[in-house]
Amino acid sequence: MNNMGDDTMKNNRHYNVSLSDKHIQFLIKCIDISQSTQSIKPDKSETEIIHELEKLNDEIQDDKYGDDTIYYDLYGV
């Protein structure tokens, strides 16, 4: 069995994950806290994921509070 390239294959795996609205809101809160404390410095691909999660969270907040409401609650449930 040839193990050449196994490390490369492990680093390029992709996963499909189902997230509920609650999960997305939780992840956004974690990201906001981490960024505010400067404990994470995302690279380009990680920044793209954060932007996608933020878009999804915006849609959730629009559905929850309406399109005309600005949502600022960082710590609410």
C-alpha angles and dihedrals in degrees: 000000000000115000095184111129095014091124091052092049092050092052093051100052117129127205134199111216129184113221127187123216088259092054092051092049090050093050091049090052091050091049092048092051093046093049093046090054089042089232092136131047106188121208122226097277092046090049089054090054091049090052091050091050090048090053090051091048090051089054090049091050091047090053091045100043106014132259095277097055122091111217116216103157104124096169105030124110 
